[in-house]
């Protein structure tokens, strides 16, 4: 296991900054919040990513470290958003199968961190007629609020002793998966 003096959450933030910034810029460049039709593309992208990571929210080792992990999963909300928007649910694809907890936590870091940015996205979707109760359920805050939920997640992963190199590889792969879905499936 690689040791680092920085807390894992800070290490991941620094190690994935470029990936995160590139993805954010690409999403905005594609205008995915400019109209209802473009937003549907964003929801489809979210569906694909959350389908892929769905099983990670039940990862036995991670559930011991983050007791509320299962309740953090937004896949059901994304599915409901797809139904709200009259979008067909794609054929079920396989979830990613990651046994290593450090790699898995990197993927979940991407999903959990995106909840902070969702606060900004809620304001954008309201301008095109959607809310966190219709079409944007997956953007709603966790029950305890965005800040407290994120801080609890960071605290848990910072104390757990995950391998930062494997966690970084997982997080980078997560960001790349979302960008790949956007460029290959959505933007075409």
Legacy VTK file of the C-alpha trace (Angstrom):
# vtk DataFile Version 3.0
C-alpha trace
ASCII
DATASET POLYDATA
POINTS 188 float
0.000 0.000 0.000
1.248 3.445 -0.882
1.316 5.957 1.965
0.643 9.645 1.591
0.678 12.392 4.198
-2.428 14.034 2.716
-5.895 12.754 3.599
-7.212 10.533 0.812
-10.000 12.962 -0.092
-7.477 15.757 -0.645
-5.107 13.425 -2.481
-7.943 12.377 -4.820
-9.031 15.974 -5.369
-5.511 16.964 -6.422
-4.841 13.803 -8.453
-8.099 14.076 -10.425
-8.371 17.836 -10.782
-7.538 17.811 -14.496
-9.942 14.936 -15.215
-12.720 16.668 -13.271
-12.161 20.042 -14.896
-12.020 18.497 -18.371
-15.305 16.662 -17.808
-17.055 19.749 -16.435
-15.923 21.836 -19.400
-17.047 19.152 -21.855
-20.499 18.894 -20.281
-20.980 22.644 -20.446
-19.517 22.861 -23.970
-22.124 20.349 -25.144
-24.852 22.608 -23.728
-26.492 19.765 -21.813
-28.517 22.251 -19.750
-29.520 24.590 -22.581
-32.793 22.849 -23.443
-35.046 20.000 -22.359
-33.814 17.831 -25.229
-30.158 18.411 -24.362
-30.887 17.742 -20.697
-32.353 14.370 -21.664
-28.905 13.508 -23.005
-27.422 14.390 -19.624
-29.906 12.161 -17.809
-29.091 9.282 -20.168
-25.393 9.786 -19.447
-26.155 9.739 -15.712
-28.195 6.571 -16.148
-25.308 4.761 -17.834
-22.755 5.789 -15.205
-24.978 5.043 -12.214
-25.954 1.709 -13.745
-22.259 0.881 -13.951
-21.531 1.728 -10.317
-24.813 0.488 -8.841
-23.304 -2.645 -7.283
-20.487 -0.682 -5.625
-23.013 0.757 -3.173
-23.378 -2.764 -1.763
-19.647 -3.603 -1.694
-19.267 -5.559 1.563
-16.017 -3.944 2.682
-17.176 -0.426 1.822
-20.502 -0.819 3.636
-18.537 -1.550 6.815
-16.597 1.696 6.387
-19.515 3.861 5.201
-22.629 2.498 6.959
-25.073 4.672 4.968
-23.490 3.729 1.643
-26.552 1.965 0.206
-28.759 4.992 0.891
-26.335 7.207 -1.050
-26.999 5.312 -4.298
-28.871 7.449 -6.854
-29.564 4.788 -9.470
-33.266 4.466 -8.558
-33.655 8.256 -8.812
-31.975 8.322 -12.217
-34.316 5.559 -13.402
-37.305 7.608 -12.218
-35.913 10.671 -14.006
-35.682 8.595 -17.187
-39.360 7.668 -16.788
-40.295 11.312 -16.074
-38.637 12.317 -19.330
-40.224 9.437 -21.306
-36.818 7.964 -22.030
-36.560 4.217 -22.523
-34.344 2.410 -20.063
-31.493 0.885 -22.034
-30.985 -2.840 -21.845
-29.280 -3.674 -18.617
-25.557 -3.666 -19.010
-23.245 -5.185 -16.471
-22.153 -3.143 -13.505
-18.428 -2.753 -13.209
-17.058 -5.601 -11.143
-14.455 -4.203 -8.794
-13.500 -6.303 -5.818
-10.648 -4.102 -4.576
-12.076 -1.613 -2.062
-9.488 1.099 -2.801
-10.292 1.102 -6.514
-14.026 0.964 -5.800
-13.842 3.961 -3.467
-12.215 5.946 -6.271
-15.228 5.308 -8.499
-17.595 6.259 -5.683
-15.568 9.416 -5.018
-16.607 10.592 -8.500
-20.298 9.898 -7.865
-20.379 11.300 -4.342
-18.416 14.411 -5.271
-20.785 15.145 -8.134
-23.540 15.732 -5.587
-21.869 19.011 -4.621
-21.973 20.290 -8.189
-25.571 19.156 -8.465
-26.566 22.143 -6.339
-25.570 24.369 -9.276
-27.180 22.021 -11.826
-30.552 22.133 -10.036
-30.676 25.869 -10.754
-29.973 25.224 -14.443
-32.648 22.561 -14.861
-35.259 24.732 -13.167
-34.803 27.204 -16.032
-35.847 24.501 -18.513
-38.805 23.189 -16.522
-37.442 20.406 -14.314
-37.020 20.103 -10.557
-35.588 17.741 -7.974
-39.104 16.247 -7.844
-39.514 15.778 -11.601
-36.737 14.941 -14.023
-33.962 15.940 -11.636
-34.424 13.603 -8.684
-30.867 12.331 -8.997
-29.622 15.899 -8.466
-31.387 16.316 -5.105
-29.323 16.522 -1.940
-28.984 13.557 0.390
-31.312 13.738 3.394
-28.668 15.274 5.659
-27.732 17.961 3.134
-24.950 18.234 0.559
-22.204 19.559 2.809
-22.738 17.220 5.764
-23.115 14.203 3.453
-19.912 15.019 1.565
-18.007 15.702 4.775
-19.132 12.368 6.263
-18.026 10.555 3.101
-14.638 12.303 3.108
-14.123 11.594 6.793
-14.890 7.895 6.315
-12.521 7.450 3.372
-9.794 9.524 5.026
-9.784 7.213 8.077
-10.123 3.897 6.218
-6.559 3.371 5.005
-7.337 2.907 1.306
-4.439 2.718 -1.116
-4.268 6.216 -2.678
-2.768 4.977 -5.951
-5.527 2.426 -6.499
-8.191 4.907 -5.371
-6.810 7.481 -7.807
-6.866 4.936 -10.631
-10.501 4.198 -9.808
-11.464 7.871 -9.682
-9.687 8.645 -12.945
-11.390 5.667 -14.581
-14.741 6.934 -13.291
-14.224 10.394 -14.767
-13.070 8.862 -18.050
-16.113 6.551 -18.157
-18.496 9.504 -17.858
-16.619 11.459 -20.523
-16.556 8.419 -22.808
-20.325 8.020 -22.457
-20.769 11.655 -23.284
-18.564 11.634 -26.362
-19.613 8.258 -27.774
-23.243 7.855 -26.766
-24.665 11.250 -26.021
-22.962 13.827 -28.207
-23.557 11.907 -31.422
LINES 1 189
188 0 1 2 3 4 5 6 7 8 9 10 11 12 13 14 15 16 17 18 19 20 21 22 23 24 25 26 27 28 29 30 31 32 33 34 35 36 37 38 39 40 41 42 43 44 45 46 47 48 49 50 51 52 53 54 55 56 57 58 59 60 61 62 63 64 65 66 67 68 69 70 71 72 73 74 75 76 77 78 79 80 81 82 83 84 85 86 87 88 89 90 91 92 93 94 95 96 97 98 99 100 101 102 103 104 105 106 107 108 109 110 111 112 113 114 115 116 117 118 119 120 121 122 123 124 125 126 127 128 129 130 131 132 133 134 135 136 137 138 139 140 141 142 143 144 145 146 147 148 149 150 151 152 153 154 155 156 157 158 159 160 161 162 163 164 165 166 167 168 169 170 171 172 173 174 175 176 177 178 179 180 181 182 183 184 185 186 187
